[in-house]
Amino acid sequence: MVLKGVYTAMITPFNQDGSVSYNGLRANVEHQLEAGINGLLFLGTTAETPTLTAEEQAKILKTGIQSVCGLVPVMVGTGTNSTATTIENTKRAADAGANIALVVAPYYNKPQQEGIYQHFAEVADKGGLPIVVYNIPGRSGVNIEPATLERIAEHPRVVGVKEASGNVAQMADILSRVNGNEKIGEGFTLFSGDDSLTLSVMALGGRGVISVISNLYPGAMVHLVDECLEGDFAKARDCHNYLFPLMQAAFCETNPAPIKYLMNLAGMAAGPCKLPIAEVSKANQKRLTQVFAKYNLRSPGCK
């Protein structure tokens, strides 16, 4: 399995009473498929997964997989700070029909690098799905060092990493370690974990992005990544520059509050966030509204 392209980290649309809008989720999946998205991630950070009950998570996964109809790969966030629970989550995702598991570095525990390695080795051995490692030290409290990731990537079921450290030098280090490594092979993909770093990461040799703004504007993100994959970085740069104000605005506060505010402006299914994520401030609502007015959501490209 060689992964590439744009995978949208899907939001969870809520009704005003806090219940999940499953019809809204179906509509959002249809929006993604019509735009030519390469894959979808359910139950990630952007989905507010920690606020969802086990029953809601199971129904979101079932609804998402049914709505996708096998047209693109389905990635599912299964990681927790318990190795045993992560394995069970990954097995359930496999049984539900998911194609890939996104497994975050164990948060709160702050394990040593050896503990991180053993965690991923156990999940890869026993979970039953190909694994994309998720490195996001700003949320997990621990960084997966490049040498540790190199060890993890040698496992045949580990197929990629979502790198959300924001450290481009670290990503370059990772790529230098995995490219040409006979123990890893050519199938390991580095995804940018930040929309705004997509161009930079792909110029270094990354193969795509797990994107937040593609919830709103999937066609443009696909266009950007396709230009990078084709090696036309001049066109990719133009697309990046066009999207950059949106990329910045979408992270003016804690994700996913800004992207859900933008989606609500666009008339898409989003609704409120669940506590402890509050709605965006009045000042940032004004900023987001001003940025939103500059974009043509019906355009498939970067114009």
C-alpha positions in Angstrom: 0.0 0.0 0.0 1.5 3.3 -1.2 -0.4 6.3 0.2 -0.5 9.7 -1.5 -2.6 12.7 -2.1 -5.1 14.6 0.1 -6.9 12.8 3.0 -9.5 15.0 4.6 -9.6 14.9 8.4 -13.3 14.9 8.6 -15.2 17.1 11.2 -18.1 15.6 13.1 -21.2 17.7 12.3 -23.4 18.2 15.4 -26.9 19.4 15.7 -27.6 22.3 18.1 -28.5 19.9 20.9 -25.1 18.2 20.6 -26.2 15.1 18.9 -24.3 13.9 15.8 -25.9 14.8 12.4 -25.4 11.6 10.5 -27.3 13.1 7.5 -24.8 16.0 7.6 -21.9 13.5 7.7 -23.3 11.8 4.6 -23.6 15.2 2.8 -20.0 16.1 3.7 -18.7 12.8 2.4 -20.5 13.4 -0.9 -18.9 16.8 -1.1 -15.5 15.2 -0.7 -16.1 12.5 -3.3 -17.4 15.0 -5.8 -14.2 17.0 -5.5 -12.0 14.0 -6.2 -10.5 13.6 -2.7 -7.9 10.8 -2.4 -9.0 9.5 1.0 -10.9 10.3 4.2 -10.0 10.2 7.8 -12.8 9.6 10.4 -12.4 10.0 14.2 -9.3 12.0 14.1 -8.4 15.1 16.1 -10.6 17.3 13.9 -13.6 15.0 14.5 -13.5 16.0 18.3 -13.3 12.2 18.9 -12.5 12.5 22.7 -16.0 14.1 23.1 -17.8 11.2 21.4 -19.3 8.2 23.1 -18.3 4.7 22.0 -21.7 4.3 20.3 -21.3 7.6 18.4 -17.9 6.6 17.2 -19.1 3.3 16.0 -22.0 4.8 14.1 -19.9 7.6 12.6 -17.5 4.9 11.3 -20.3 2.8 9.9 -22.0 5.8 8.3 -18.7 7.1 6.8 -17.7 3.7 5.4 -21.2 3.2 3.9 -21.2 6.7 2.4 -17.7 6.2 0.8 -18.9 3.1 -1.0 -15.3 1.9 -1.5 -14.5 4.8 -3.8 -11.5 6.0 -1.7 -9.5 4.5 1.2 -10.9 5.1 4.7 -8.5 5.9 7.5 -9.7 5.8 11.1 -8.1 7.3 14.2 -7.7 4.5 16.7 -4.9 5.7 18.9 -5.1 6.2 22.7 -2.7 6.4 25.5 -3.3 2.7 26.2 -1.6 0.2 24.0 -4.2 -2.5 24.7 -7.1 -0.1 24.0 -5.5 1.1 20.8 -5.2 -2.5 19.6 -8.9 -3.2 20.4 -9.9 0.1 18.6 -7.8 -0.9 15.6 -9.3 -4.4 15.4 -12.9 -2.9 15.6 -12.0 -0.5 12.7 -10.7 -3.4 10.7 -13.9 -5.4 11.3 -16.0 -2.3 10.3 -14.2 -2.2 6.9 -11.6 0.5 7.4 -8.5 0.4 5.3 -5.9 2.2 7.5 -5.5 3.1 11.1 -4.1 6.5 12.2 -2.4 5.9 15.5 -1.3 8.9 17.6 1.7 8.9 19.9 0.5 8.0 23.4 -0.6 11.3 25.0 -0.4 12.3 28.7 1.8 9.3 29.7 4.9 10.9 28.1 6.5 7.5 27.3 10.3 7.2 26.6 11.3 6.7 23.0 11.6 2.9 23.6 8.1 2.9 25.0 6.8 4.7 21.9 8.6 2.2 19.7 7.1 -0.8 21.6 3.6 0.8 21.5 3.6 1.0 17.7 5.2 -2.4 17.3 2.4 -4.0 19.4 -0.4 -2.2 17.6 1.1 -3.0 14.2 1.5 -6.7 15.2 -1.9 -7.2 16.6 -4.3 -4.5 15.3 -4.9 -6.0 11.9 -4.6 -2.8 9.8 -1.9 -0.9 8.0 -0.7 1.9 10.4 0.0 5.6 9.8 1.9 7.0 12.7 0.6 10.4 14.0 3.2 12.6 15.5 1.7 15.7 17.1 3.8 16.7 20.1 1.8 19.9 20.7 -1.2 17.7 21.7 0.5 14.4 22.8 3.2 16.0 24.9 5.9 13.8 23.4 7.8 14.0 20.1 8.5 10.8 18.1 12.2 11.3 17.3 13.4 10.6 13.7 15.5 7.6 14.9 12.5 6.1 16.7 10.3 6.6 13.7 12.9 4.9 11.5 12.7 1.9 13.7 8.9 1.9 13.7 8.8 2.3 9.9 10.7 -0.9 9.5 7.6 -2.8 10.5 5.8 -4.1 7.3 2.4 -2.8 8.5 3.6 0.7 9.1 2.9 2.5 5.9 3.4 6.2 6.7 3.5 9.1 9.2 1.3 12.2 9.6 4.0 14.7 10.7 2.4 17.5 12.7 5.4 18.6 14.7 5.7 21.7 12.5 9.4 21.0 12.4 10.4 21.0 8.7 14.0 20.0 9.6 12.7 17.0 11.5 10.7 16.0 8.4 13.7 16.3 6.2 15.6 14.1 8.7 12.8 11.5 8.5 12.8 11.5 4.7 16.6 11.1 4.6 16.3 8.1 6.9 13.5 6.3 5.1 14.4 6.9 1.5 16.6 4.2 0.2 16.3 2.2 3.4 16.0 -1.4 2.3 14.3 -2.4 5.6 11.5 0.1 4.9 11.2 -0.1 1.1 9.5 2.5 -1.2 6.0 2.3 0.3 6.5 4.6 3.3 4.7 7.9 3.0 5.3 11.1 4.9 2.1 13.2 5.0 2.2 16.8 6.1 0.0 17.2 9.2 -0.3 21.0 8.6 -2.1 22.5 5.6 0.3 25.5 5.5 3.4 23.2 5.3 2.1 21.0 2.4 4.1 22.6 -0.3 7.3 22.6 1.8 6.9 19.0 2.9 6.2 17.8 -0.6 9.1 19.7 -2.0 11.3 17.6 0.4 9.7 14.3 -0.8 6.4 14.0 1.1 3.5 12.5 -0.8 0.5 14.5 0.5 -1.4 16.0 3.4 -4.0 15.0 5.9 -5.9 18.2 5.6 -8.3 20.3 7.7 -9.2 23.0 5.2 -10.2 20.4 2.6 -13.3 19.9 4.7 -14.3 23.2 3.1 -12.3 23.4 -0.1 -11.2 19.8 -1.1 -10.8 20.6 -4.8 -8.2 23.3 -4.3 -6.2 21.1 -1.9 -6.3 18.2 -4.4 -5.1 20.6 -7.1 -2.2 21.8 -4.9 -1.1 18.3 -4.1 -1.5 17.0 -7.6 0.8 19.8 -8.9 3.4 18.8 -6.3 3.1 15.1 -7.2 3.6 16.0 -10.9 6.7 18.1 -10.0 5.2 21.4 -11.2 6.2 23.4 -8.1 5.7 26.8 -9.8 1.9 26.1 -10.2 1.9 24.5 -6.7 3.4 27.7 -5.3 0.7 29.8 -6.9 -2.0 27.5 -5.4 -0.3 27.6 -2.0 -0.2 31.4 -2.1 -3.8 31.6 -3.0 -4.8 29.3 -0.1 -2.4 30.5 2.5 -4.7 33.2 4.1 -7.3 30.5 4.5 -4.8 28.0 5.9 -3.7 30.6 8.5 -7.3 31.6 9.4 -8.4 28.0 9.9 -6.0 27.8 12.8 -6.5 31.1 14.4 -7.9 29.2 17.4 -8.0 25.6 18.5 -9.0 23.2 15.7 -11.8 22.5 14.7 -13.6 25.6 15.9 -12.4 27.8 13.0 -13.1 25.3 10.2 -16.5 24.5 11.6 -17.3 28.2 11.7 -16.2 28.5 8.0 -18.3 25.5 7.1 -21.3 27.0 8.8 -20.8 30.2 6.8 -20.8 28.1 3.6 -24.1 26.4 4.6 -22.4 23.0 5.1 -23.1 20.5 7.9 -20.9 21.5 10.8 -22.8 22.9 13.7 -21.2 23.8 17.0 -18.2 22.3 18.7 -18.6 20.3 21.9 -17.0 21.5 25.1 -14.3 21.9 26.1 -13.8 23.5 22.6 -15.7 26.8 22.7 -16.9 28.8 19.7 -14.4 31.2 18.1 -14.2 34.7 19.6 -16.0 37.6 18.0 -12.8 39.1 16.7 -11.9 35.9 15.0 -15.4 35.4 13.7 -14.9 38.8 11.9 -11.5 37.6 10.6 -12.9 34.3 9.3 -15.9 36.0 7.7 -13.6 38.4 5.8 -11.3 35.6 4.6 -14.2 33.4 3.6 -15.5 36.2 1.3 -12.4 35.9 -0.9 -12.9 32.3 -1.9 -15.0 30.7 -4.6 -16.0 27.4 -3.0 -17.4 26.0 -6.3 -14.0 26.3 -8.1 -12.2 23.0 -8.4 -8.8 24.6 -8.6 -6.9 27.4 -7.0 -8.6 30.5 -8.4 
